[in-house]
């Protein structure tokens, strides 16, 4: 479970840092992909609590 959280958060933070500090474009595909990562990590946490 911890690996899923760290990998999801790490991926999202790298993408956001690229947008903020490296002037990388942040299109709708990247935004939706980041949202899917967040939803996936939340889903794994909720499924693990049952």
N, C-alpha and C positions, 0 to 999 in steps of 0.2 A: 504494500500500500504506500509506504513512504517513497519508494522508487517512482511510482506513478505521479505522486504529488511533486517531487523534486524535478522530474523530467518535464512535466507539464508547465510548472511555474518557470523553470529555467528557459524553456523554449519561448514562452510568452514574453519573458523579460528581455531576452536577446532580440526578439522582433521589435519590441517597443524601444529598446535602446538604439537599435539601428535607425528607427524612424526619428527619434528625438535628437540623436547626436551625430548620425552619419548621413542624414538627409536622404534616407532610402524612401521610396514611395510606399504608401500604405493604402493600397486599393481595397475594394470591397472583398476581393477573394482572400486577401490576407486577414482582414478583419473577421470575416466569417470563419476562417480556419482557426484563428485564435479563440473565437467564441466556442467552436467545437472542442478545442482542447480544454477550455475551462469547464464546459458542460460534461465532458468525458471524465475529468478528474472529480467533479462533484458527484457524478453518477457512480464512480468507483467507490467513493467514500460512503455514499448512502447505501450502496449494495453491500459493503463490507460491515455495516453496522447491524445487519439483520442476522 
